[in-house]
Amino acid sequence: MMRFFLSLALVFVVGLFVVSKDFVLATTTTTRGSAIEQLNAGGKGAGFANVPADPRVIATRIIDVFLGLIGSVAIFLFVYSGYLLITSHGDPDKFTKARKIMTGAIIGILLILLSFSITNFVGKKLQQNINQTTQPS
């Protein structure tokens, strides 16, 4: 079963590289310029127009994205352990394996939520301090 998921993931990743190559080759300079203008307009609309690139804020955002990706993996492990639990058909070894994976996934999700909340709190405090120091008195 694990081989199936690895094969599926490999096909997905290879497919992404093949498709993304076609998209990159299809762009022209006018299309690329238009895309950058659209991204700038979207950033301006979202309130990211004149945000200073403070390394602490950037690090906080990177950590948030990383925690989101790890959270997705933990949810996948939880679903996978549920599948193993359902297909164990009373086999004690498979049931124990599924239970261990599920316990690890739940603990992982709790740790990720805790670290996400800590990162969010620290990031907001950093942003407040940065905004207070950069605003003229």
ChimeraX attribute file (.defattr): number of C-alpha atoms within 10 A of each C-alpha:
attribute: neighborCount
match mode: 1-to-1
recipient: residues
	/A:1	7
	/A:2	8
	/A:3	8
	/A:4	9
	/A:5	10
	/A:6	11
	/A:7	12
	/A:8	11
	/A:9	12
	/A:10	12
	/A:11	11
	/A:12	12
	/A:13	12
	/A:14	11
	/A:15	12
	/A:16	11
	/A:17	11
	/A:18	11
	/A:19	11
	/A:20	12
	/A:21	11
	/A:22	10
	/A:23	10
	/A:24	10
	/A:25	8
	/A:26	9
	/A:27	12
	/A:28	10
	/A:29	8
	/A:30	9
	/A:31	11
	/A:32	12
	/A:33	12
	/A:34	12
	/A:35	13
	/A:36	12
	/A:37	12
	/A:38	12
	/A:39	12
	/A:40	14
	/A:41	14
	/A:42	13
	/A:43	14
	/A:44	13
	/A:45	10
	/A:46	9
	/A:47	10
	/A:48	12
	/A:49	12
	/A:50	8
	/A:51	10
	/A:52	12
	/A:53	8
	/A:54	11
	/A:55	9
	/A:56	14
	/A:57	17
	/A:58	13
	/A:59	13
	/A:60	19
	/A:61	15
	/A:62	12
	/A:63	17
	/A:64	18
	/A:65	13
	/A:66	13
	/A:67	17
	/A:68	15
	/A:69	12
	/A:70	15
	/A:71	20
	/A:72	13
	/A:73	15
	/A:74	22
	/A:75	17
	/A:76	13
	/A:77	20
	/A:78	22
	/A:79	15
	/A:80	17
	/A:81	23
	/A:82	17
	/A:83	12
	/A:84	20
	/A:85	20
	/A:86	13
	/A:87	13
	/A:88	16
	/A:89	10
	/A:90	10
	/A:91	10
	/A:92	10
	/A:93	10
	/A:94	17
	/A:95	19
	/A:96	14
	/A:97	15
	/A:98	23
	/A:99	17
	/A:100	13
	/A:101	21
	/A:102	22
	/A:103	15
	/A:104	16
	/A:105	22
	/A:106	16
	/A:107	13
	/A:108	19
	/A:109	19
	/A:110	14
	/A:111	13
	/A:112	17
	/A:113	15
	/A:114	12
	/A:115	15
	/A:116	20
	/A:117	13
	/A:118	12
	/A:119	18
	/A:120	16
	/A:121	12
	/A:122	15
	/A:123	20
	/A:124	14
	/A:125	12
	/A:126	16
	/A:127	16
	/A:128	11
	/A:129	11
	/A:130	15
	/A:131	13
	/A:132	11
	/A:133	10
	/A:134	9
	/A:135	7
	/A:136	6
	/A:137	5
